[in-house]
């Protein structure tokens, strides 16, 4: 028998953070028949023991290798029994009724394929989580000294939707994959995440396909969640980071794959406006 919602939590070597995420889900979701699936990359025994002892009802899928975000999410979707899918990183803490608000919004707006909450840093400040599509220049500006100049700051602000009120819903080009919800019906039309992207740009590419297939992607700030975002790929010296920071290298590799896949492709969002 199908459930209302399947919550797909992706985890990597941090059982204490995962515990906080799962506790927040159990305390703050109301009147929904839901299941939680934990997909754990490079899984270790302490994570499995914690889940077995403290959350025996949760479905656990350990991966021996560091398998990447796309593979974890796709496995979760394939195993899920819900009519809606909520994809969460383990470093997300949900607020009261934040999950309920997302599923209610999708039910009322079937033309919306993906919806994401307002993400907050733990000090309560806004964490930008909805964006316009990347361009090569945006990546250059954000990773080099060029981002300090006025002309580039304007481009970055445009990328971050700083021209919009983030207290109100925004139809975004893409939303951060750390927290996003879709219906099973929409995902069956769009397809799974592209596993050619090991880390980074999976969410950008997936959102693009939602737009290409006539679905909107929406940032919905009335639903609020906290996100511990490490920014592991950010570096003061982008050129050194290419050689010494693995996350930066992965980000650049994924960016190259993305731009190659959509070389000269028109912005799919414009035809849906």
N, C-alpha and C positions, 0 to 999 in steps of 0.2 A: 504494500500500500504506500502510495507516494506521500511525502511530507510537504508542508508549506515551504520549508526553507532548508537548504544545505549550506552550512558555513564551512568554507574550505580555508583552513589556517596553514600557512606555509611557515616552516620553522627551520632554524639552522643553529645548532650548538649553543642554545641558551635556554635551558629549561626553566630558570627562575623568571625570565621575561615571559615565556610561554604560559607559565602558571598564572601570572597576573592577567594576561589576555583572556584565558579561559574562565577565570573567576569573574571577570567583568561581563563576559557574555552570559554566564549563568544567572547573574544578579540583575541584569538590565534588559532582558528580553521578556516580553509579556504576551500571553495568549497566542502563541504560535507553536505549531508542531514542527520542531526543528531537530536537526542532527548536526553534530560537529565532527568534521574529519580533519585530523592533523597529518600533514604531509611533512616529514622530517628529513632534511637533506644531511648527508654525512652523519647518519644517526648514531648516537652513543647510548650506552646502557642506562645512564642516569636519567635521560629523557624518557625512555621506555618505562623505567621503574616508577617515575613520578606519575606518568599517565595511568599505569596499571593500578597504583595504590590510591591515587587521589581522584582520578576521573575514569573509572572503569567503563562508563557508558560511551565514552568517546571512541570513535573508530580511528585507529592508528595505522599509518602506512610509513614504515621506515625505509629510507633509501641508503644503501651502503655508500654510494659516492655522493659528492656534491653535484647534484643533478641539474641545478638551474631552476629558476622560477617557473618558466613555461611548462616544463615537464611535471613539476609538482602540481600546478593548477590543473593541467589537463588530466592527470591521473585522478585528481579530486572530482572533476566534472564527470569523468567516466564512471566513477564509483557512486556518485551522488544520487539521492532518491527524491530530492526536492523539486518543486515547481519553480523555485528561484534559487540563485546561487549568490552567496556573499563571499567574496575573496578577501581575505585579510592576511597581512603579515602578522607574525607573532608579537611584534612590538607595537601593536595597536591596543588601546584601552577604550572600550565603548562606553558612552554615557547612557543614562537611563532613557529607554525608548528610542535610541538613535537607530537601531536596526529596524524597529517597527515602522519608523517614519520613512525609511528608504523603501521598504516593501510596499507600504501604502501608496507612496508616490508612483512606483512603477505600475501598480494595479490601476491607478487612475489615469495614467499616461502611457498607453500601449505603444505610442510612437517613439518613446524613449527606450533605447536599447541598453544603455549603461548609465548608472547614476552613482555618484560618489559623495561622501559627506564632507563637511568642513573639517579639516584637520588642524589641530592645535598643538603647539609645543607644550611641554609640561608647565611652563610658566604662564600659560594662557594666551600667548601671542599667536596670531595667525601663521600657519605654515602653508605657503602657496601650494595648491594641489590641483589646480586646473590651469590649462595652458593653451596657447596657440601652437600650431605645428612647428616643429623645429625647422630651421634652415641651417646650412653650414656656417653662416656668419654668426648665428646665435651661439653655437657651440664655441666658436673662436672667441667671441666676446666674453663668454662666461668663464673661459678657462685661461685667458691670457690678460696681460696688462691693458689690452685694448678696451676691456670692460670698464675701465676707470674714466673714460672720456665721455663727454656729454652726448655725443651722437650715438654711441653704443648703449649708454644707459637708457636712452629713449627706446631703442629696439628691444632691450631686455625687459623694460617695463611693459611694453606692448605684448611680448611673449608671455609675461606673467599675468596678463589681464588686469593690470593696475588701473586701466581706464574704466573698469567696472566696479560696482559695489559688491564686495564679497560677502555682504550680509544678505544678499538676495540671490536667487538661483541664476546661474549663468549657463548658457549653451556653449560648451567648450569644445575646442578641437579634440583635446584629450584630457583625461584625468589620471592622477597617480594610481598605479596599481596596488598600492599599499592597502587600499580599502575601496572596493567597487562592487556593485550589485547588478546582476542581469537576470532576465527570465530564462528559463530553460528553452522556451519557444524561440526567443531571439538567438540564443547561442546555437541552436540547431540550424538556424539559417546562416549564421555568420561563420561558424566553424570554431575550432579550438585555437588556442594561442599558437603562434609560429615558433616551433622549437629550434629553429635556426638561431634564435636570439637566446643566448645562454643567460645573460644578465644585462638589464637595461634595454629599453626601447620595445620590450614585449607589449607593454601597455599602450604605448604610442601607436604601434602597428595595429593592435587589436581595435583600438578606438577608431582608427582610420577605416577599418573594414566595416565597422558598424555604420559609420557615415556613408560609406560607399553603397551599402545595402538599404539605405533609406531610414535608418534609425538615428535618433539624436543621442548625444552624449551630454549629460547634465551634471553640473556641480550644484549640490543641494545643501545649503548651509544650515537649514533648520535641524538637520541631523549632524551631531558633533561627536568627534572622536579625538582622542589624544594619540600622538604618534611620536615615539622616540626615534628620531631620524639622525643616524650617525654621520651622514655626509662623508662617507669613507672615500669617495672618489675625488673630493675637492682638494686642491693643493694650491699653495701660493705660487709655485713655479710650475706651470703646466708642462713645460718641455722636460724638466727633470722627472715629473710625475709619469710621463709616458714610459720612462725606463725603469722607474723604481716603485710605482704604485700600481699594483695589479688591477684594482678597481677602475682606475683611470684608463688603463689599457683596454679593459673590457668595455667601458663606456664608448671609447673611440671606435673599437672594432664593431660594436653594435650599431653605432651611428653610420659607419660606412656601409654596413649591410642594408640599413634602412634606406639611405639615400640611393643606393644602387637599385634596390627593389622598386622605389617610387621615383626614379629619375624622370623628370619632366611630367610627372603625373599631376593633373590639376587638383586643387584643394577640393576634396569630396564634400566638405561641409557647405560650400557655397550653393550647391544645387539643391540643398535641403532647407535653405533659409527662405 
